[in-house]
Amino acid sequence: MARTLVEPLLSLTFAPTMVEASQKRNVIPALCVLEVDSRLQPGQTPEDAREELRAAIGDDGYEYELIEAIGGTGSSMRTPPATFTNTSA
């Protein structure tokens, strides 16, 4: 259980958030658009996300487009909340 809770904090994550396909229940669409939110860890790049996606689902039958490409970021531990809670600061 702990691994399930901690792993997303320590690795790249993918979360499918939007799907667009046919407007009719009984029509098989020619195209399906899936938008996936991914969160990079500090030091990871959008290319790392592309490689992880390719490893998970292969590289055939879909187009990959980055809508917003920002590498993983980190914050200094010397932020105001940390200085209030960290007695060694």
Backbone bond lengths (Angstrom), bond angles and torsions (degrees), N, CA, C in turn:
res aa  C-N    CA-C-N  psi(-1)  N-CA   C-N-CA  omega(-1)  CA-C   N-CA-C  phi
1 M - - - 1.454 - - 1.529 111.03 -
2 A 1.321 116.31 -42.78 1.465 119.41 -179.22 1.520 111.04 -60.98
3 R 1.336 116.52 -39.66 1.462 119.85 179.46 1.520 110.51 -60.13
4 T 1.326 117.10 -42.32 1.458 121.74 179.83 1.521 111.06 -60.52
5 L 1.316 117.21 -35.75 1.463 121.20 -178.88 1.521 112.72 -80.41
6 V 1.327 117.58 -34.39 1.461 121.43 -173.81 1.526 112.52 -89.53
7 E 1.326 117.98 -34.63 1.465 120.68 -174.12 1.531 113.94 -53.07
8 P 1.350 120.35 -43.77 1.470 118.82 178.92 1.524 113.82 -63.05
9 L 1.316 117.52 -22.37 1.464 120.20 178.27 1.522 112.27 -77.69
10 L 1.330 116.33 -19.39 1.463 120.85 -173.56 1.519 114.38 -113.10
11 S 1.326 117.63 2.69 1.460 119.09 -177.11 1.525 110.48 -144.69
12 L 1.310 114.46 168.37 1.456 122.27 175.33 1.527 109.11 -62.25
13 T 1.318 117.88 136.36 1.464 120.80 179.09 1.519 110.34 -122.34
14 F 1.330 116.03 149.67 1.456 123.69 173.84 1.522 107.68 -124.55
15 A 1.319 117.05 133.32 1.467 121.26 177.27 1.524 108.68 -134.92
16 P 1.348 118.33 108.65 1.467 119.67 176.44 1.522 108.87 -65.62
17 T 1.322 116.41 122.71 1.465 119.75 -173.96 1.524 114.27 -117.75
18 M 1.335 118.18 -23.38 1.462 120.41 -179.18 1.522 109.97 -142.65
19 V 1.336 116.31 137.07 1.465 122.51 177.37 1.519 108.03 -131.35
20 E 1.331 115.68 134.51 1.461 121.34 176.59 1.523 108.04 -132.82
21 A 1.340 115.74 126.88 1.473 120.64 179.57 1.527 107.61 -148.16
22 S 1.306 117.31 -134.43 1.461 122.08 -177.91 1.527 111.02 -67.86
23 Q 1.318 115.58 149.41 1.460 120.84 175.63 1.532 111.75 -90.61
24 K 1.332 116.03 -4.30 1.467 121.68 -178.78 1.524 109.78 -117.74
25 R 1.312 116.94 140.12 1.451 122.78 -179.05 1.529 112.14 -64.71
26 N 1.322 118.78 -32.15 1.465 121.62 -174.68 1.530 113.72 -103.73
27 V 1.325 118.17 20.34 1.463 122.29 179.64 1.524 109.13 -118.84
28 I 1.330 114.91 125.18 1.461 119.73 176.28 1.525 107.49 -80.53
29 P 1.317 117.56 119.68 1.464 119.65 -176.21 1.523 112.77 -72.91
30 A 1.312 115.71 149.27 1.465 121.13 174.51 1.525 110.40 -79.47
31 L 1.321 115.81 -20.84 1.459 121.38 -175.77 1.516 109.33 -142.22
32 C 1.300 115.99 141.91 1.458 122.10 174.91 1.526 107.32 -132.61
33 V 1.311 116.50 131.58 1.461 121.48 178.54 1.524 107.46 -110.84
34 L 1.313 116.03 125.40 1.457 122.77 178.76 1.519 108.06 -120.11
35 E 1.317 116.10 121.42 1.465 119.65 175.72 1.521 108.06 -101.06
36 V 1.319 114.64 132.90 1.451 121.57 -176.04 1.517 109.05 -125.30
37 D 1.312 115.94 127.06 1.457 120.91 175.27 1.526 107.33 -86.89
38 S 1.304 117.10 130.88 1.464 119.74 175.77 1.521 108.93 -125.74
39 R 1.300 114.58 144.12 1.469 120.78 179.07 1.519 108.27 -118.18
40 L 1.320 115.02 120.05 1.458 121.53 -178.92 1.520 109.83 -91.26
41 Q 1.303 115.15 148.92 1.456 121.20 174.64 1.532 108.50 -84.86
42 P 1.330 117.86 158.63 1.466 119.43 176.77 1.524 110.71 -52.34
43 G 1.319 115.65 132.70 1.455 121.53 179.60 1.519 113.74 92.49
44 Q 1.335 118.59 -14.80 1.458 120.63 177.40 1.522 109.67 -84.30
45 T 1.334 115.16 154.11 1.459 121.36 -179.12 1.522 109.89 -118.25
46 P 1.334 117.45 163.72 1.464 119.84 174.32 1.537 112.22 -56.38
47 E 1.316 118.11 -31.37 1.468 120.43 176.96 1.527 111.08 -65.26
48 D 1.322 117.71 -34.01 1.466 120.80 174.61 1.527 109.99 -60.81
49 A 1.334 116.76 -41.12 1.468 120.78 179.10 1.528 110.15 -64.15
50 R 1.308 116.80 -42.47 1.471 120.85 178.57 1.524 110.50 -59.54
51 E 1.323 117.66 -43.35 1.464 121.76 -179.92 1.532 111.23 -66.06
52 E 1.326 117.12 -40.80 1.474 120.44 178.16 1.526 110.22 -63.80
53 L 1.332 116.99 -42.02 1.456 121.15 178.90 1.528 110.06 -63.41
54 R 1.311 117.14 -45.77 1.461 121.98 179.35 1.532 110.33 -60.54
55 A 1.321 117.61 -40.22 1.464 121.40 178.78 1.528 111.17 -65.95
56 A 1.327 116.88 -33.71 1.465 120.84 -177.22 1.525 112.74 -78.92
57 I 1.345 117.86 -41.41 1.475 119.25 -172.66 1.523 113.95 -123.39
58 G 1.315 118.09 7.65 1.464 120.06 -178.95 1.517 110.86 84.87
59 D 1.320 116.32 -173.10 1.465 118.91 -177.95 1.523 112.32 -132.03
60 D 1.329 117.11 26.45 1.453 120.39 -177.92 1.528 110.62 -125.42
61 G 1.322 116.55 137.15 1.461 120.87 172.99 1.513 115.50 94.50
62 Y 1.308 118.06 6.93 1.460 119.46 177.38 1.524 110.55 -146.93
63 E 1.313 115.27 160.19 1.460 121.74 172.74 1.519 107.32 -107.61
64 Y 1.301 115.95 144.95 1.460 122.59 -177.65 1.517 107.92 -117.67
65 E 1.320 116.66 124.11 1.463 120.77 179.69 1.522 109.10 -133.89
66 L 1.317 115.79 126.46 1.464 120.03 174.68 1.520 108.63 -82.36
67 I 1.309 116.77 124.04 1.457 120.86 178.16 1.524 109.88 -87.69
68 E 1.303 115.88 -41.98 1.459 121.31 179.29 1.518 106.78 -138.84
69 A 1.306 117.44 110.22 1.463 121.44 -174.22 1.522 110.80 -108.86
70 I 1.319 114.70 99.52 1.461 120.89 178.06 1.515 106.81 -128.54
71 G 1.309 117.57 127.96 1.459 120.04 178.87 1.515 111.42 -67.35
72 G 1.334 115.47 166.79 1.463 120.23 179.08 1.516 110.68 -61.99
73 T 1.299 116.42 139.79 1.457 121.14 -178.11 1.522 110.15 -119.67
74 G 1.285 115.85 161.01 1.457 121.83 177.43 1.503 110.22 -135.64
75 S 1.284 116.37 159.16 1.461 122.04 178.71 1.520 109.02 -115.26
76 S 1.294 115.53 148.29 1.446 120.86 176.35 1.527 109.26 -66.95
77 M 1.305 116.07 145.23 1.466 119.43 175.67 1.525 111.05 -73.54
78 R 1.306 117.60 -8.43 1.458 121.58 -179.50 1.528 111.12 -95.23
79 T 1.309 116.89 46.28 1.453 121.31 176.16 1.519 108.53 -93.91
80 P 1.334 119.09 161.13 1.469 120.12 -177.06 1.536 114.58 -51.39
81 P 1.348 120.77 -45.85 1.464 117.17 179.20 1.533 112.51 -61.59
82 A 1.335 117.87 -36.27 1.454 120.81 -179.49 1.522 110.66 -67.81
83 T 1.318 118.06 -35.92 1.457 119.61 -179.26 1.530 110.94 -69.96
84 F 1.330 117.58 -26.49 1.464 120.15 177.50 1.528 111.67 -77.11
85 T 1.323 117.32 -32.30 1.459 120.93 -174.56 1.513 113.17 -99.68
86 N 1.314 119.05 -17.86 1.456 122.27 -177.54 1.524 108.66 -99.92
87 T 1.301 116.77 110.43 1.471 119.83 -176.56 1.518 112.52 -75.23
88 S 1.346 117.93 -15.21 1.464 119.52 179.86 1.522 112.30 -88.36
89 A 1.333 118.76 0.66 1.473 121.97 -178.06 1.501 111.28 -74.28
